[in-house]
Amino acid sequence: MTEDIKVVVKDVVYPGKALAKRENGKTIFVDEGIDGEELLVRVVREHKTYDEATLVRVLSPSEHRIDPRCSHYRTCSSYQIIDYDYQIRIKLRQLANMMKGIYTQRIDSVLPNNKFDYRNKVTFHLDWENEVFGYRDWLGNVIEVDSCHLVMPILNRVWRRIKDRLIKVGPQHRVVSDITLRANRSGEVLVLLHIDNPKEEISEDWIELSCCDKAVVGIVRIKGKSVKGIWGQDYLEEVLNGKTYRFHSSAFFQVNYEMAEKALSLLKKEVIEEDSRVVLDLFCGVGLLGLSLSDTVRWVYGVESDSVCGKSLPINADYSGFGNFSYKIASSSDVVWEVFEDNTLKKKIDSVIVDPPRRGLSKSVREFLRKNSKIKKVFYLSCDPMTLRRDLLYLKPVYKVKKMYFLDFFPQTYHIETLTVLLRRK
Ligand SMILES: C[S@@+](CC[C@H](N)C(=O)[O-])C[C@H]1O[C@@H](n2cnc3c(N)ncnc32)[C@H](O)[C@@H]1O
């Protein structure tokens, strides 16, 4: 066992690690700590150029250290121990550092009123062997979680009821590995039951177990790529800025409704300011960003790879009453050029919205944006500033960053969401 060492935290760096130096000058990343704090830490992994450590004890606490609300807070992020204003200062500092050489102007912050109780989706893991149900810690072990202060209260209520019943599930029925709960603001909850083993199937008992609360409106079984509604409805609907959107079972939907509304307002403001008319919405999910612009732009063309989103897309297009919305279920990487060659859209697309997963844009999408001189504006919603940096550097010779916003979609965690507006250089 390694011995515990004392370090002084120099900075909190993305993604949420406390950076310090060992006596020999080697960098060490600790899982919790605030700049200025002296910590006792235990080295858990040694690498060539840096080490990783876990906090043992805080020797001199920062003035920004507060008591966390969740006992399991470290499974999500260590930021619950930092007062909210300082969390924002840290995130802005990290973002400014990562954008060096790309964007040096002011980054405006868009912050939520709800600093807790905001997540509308949560996944709990079931460790049947030890009869422990909750979140995974950094070692991959499941730890008991009864409720979480980051998720909507209705989800905690449903989870507690489900959890109380799990212990009674007989050994032959213990086939569910994870349970995802999703909620809307009308108080409806969807239960997603995940099965790891392709040979297993869930029994009727799981329907009874999941229907433990009047809020539950549907149960869906997920096995690999196979998604099957097994009781009630297989979707939820939510109203954002006055427009209704449906999202089916496992389809992506923004997890913080309040911040999603703020992001949509900001996107609309920028789209109006830049006079965008024909918009390609890559990574469109269930159509949220593109369709939110139905009264602002002339045409939206969406591209999304997940066929579950494809179930919701025509419905959301109908709800929006926007005739000029079309879409394709395919990978953006495969079809960007093809979409642009479409006769109805040819020469017309002037703007592109990109909202990729954490891995950011593929090379083919980046090249498409760079080489296509008809595209004058790109609105880039990003959930990972590292891949955003890579993509912006690639686009830099052709686009300048007009404006970057930091949107705090995930208070109490290290996550950084941004909206960047790029304009083609003349
Ligand atoms: C961050 S979500 C954004 C969804 C949507 N813009 C929204 O705000 O609800 C990213 C979406 O990209 C989709 N996706 C992932 N890889 C893709 C690809 N190569 N081509 C198209 N869509 C992809 C995912 O299924 C997911 O729906």
The ligand as an SDF file (V2000), in Angstrom:
LIG
                    3D

 27 29  0  0  0  0  0  0  0  0999 V2000
  -26.1660   15.6680  -27.7700 C   0  0  0  0  0  0  0  0  0  0  0  0
  -27.4290   14.8430  -28.6160 S   0  0  0  0  0  0  0  0  0  0  0  0
  -28.2810   16.1930  -29.3660 C   0  0  0  0  0  0  0  0  0  0  0  0
  -29.6790   15.9250  -29.8270 C   0  0  0  0  0  0  0  0  0  0  0  0
  -30.5040   17.1550  -30.1810 C   0  0  0  0  0  0  0  0  0  0  0  0
  -29.7680   18.1440  -30.8900 N   0  0  0  0  0  0  0  0  0  0  0  0
  -31.1510   17.7580  -28.9550 C   0  0  0  0  0  0  0  0  0  0  0  0
  -30.7920   18.8810  -28.5670 O   0  0  0  0  0  0  0  0  0  0  0  0
  -32.0390   17.1230  -28.3730 O   0  0  0  0  0  0  0  0  0  0  0  0
  -26.5580   14.0900  -29.8950 C   0  0  0  0  0  0  0  0  0  0  0  0
  -27.4020   13.2800  -30.8530 C   0  0  0  0  0  0  0  0  0  0  0  0
  -26.5640   12.8360  -31.9290 O   0  0  0  0  0  0  0  0  0  0  0  0
  -26.9400   11.5260  -32.2920 C   0  0  0  0  0  0  0  0  0  0  0  0
  -25.7810   10.9610  -33.0020 N   0  0  0  0  0  0  0  0  0  0  0  0
  -24.6770   10.3730  -32.4950 C   0  0  0  0  0  0  0  0  0  0  0  0
  -23.8020   10.0690  -33.4730 N   0  0  0  0  0  0  0  0  0  0  0  0
  -24.3670   10.4960  -34.6360 C   0  0  0  0  0  0  0  0  0  0  0  0
  -23.9430   10.4860  -35.9910 C   0  0  0  0  0  0  0  0  0  0  0  0
  -22.7690    9.9930  -36.3510 N   0  0  0  0  0  0  0  0  0  0  0  0
  -24.7750   11.0170  -36.9150 N   0  0  0  0  0  0  0  0  0  0  0  0
  -25.9700   11.5340  -36.5660 C   0  0  0  0  0  0  0  0  0  0  0  0
  -26.4250   11.5780  -35.2840 N   0  0  0  0  0  0  0  0  0  0  0  0
  -25.6270   11.0630  -34.3400 C   0  0  0  0  0  0  0  0  0  0  0  0
  -27.3110   10.8660  -30.9840 C   0  0  0  0  0  0  0  0  0  0  0  0
  -28.1670    9.7540  -31.2140 O   0  0  0  0  0  0  0  0  0  0  0  0
  -28.0340   12.0270  -30.2800 C   0  0  0  0  0  0  0  0  0  0  0  0
  -29.4060   12.0170  -30.5790 O   0  0  0  0  0  0  0  0  0  0  0  0
  1  2  1  0
  2  3  1  0
  2 10  1  0
  3  4  1  0
  4  5  1  0
  5  6  1  0
  5  7  1  0
  7  8  2  0
  7  9  1  0
 10 11  1  0
 11 12  1  0
 11 26  1  0
 12 13  1  0
 13 14  1  0
 13 24  1  0
 14 15  1  0
 14 23  1  0
 15 16  2  0
 16 17  1  0
 17 18  1  0
 17 23  2  0
 18 19  1  0
 18 20  2  0
 20 21  1  0
 21 22  2  0
 22 23  1  0
 24 25  1  0
 24 26  1  0
 26 27  1  0
M  CHG  2   2   1   9  -1
M  END
$$$$
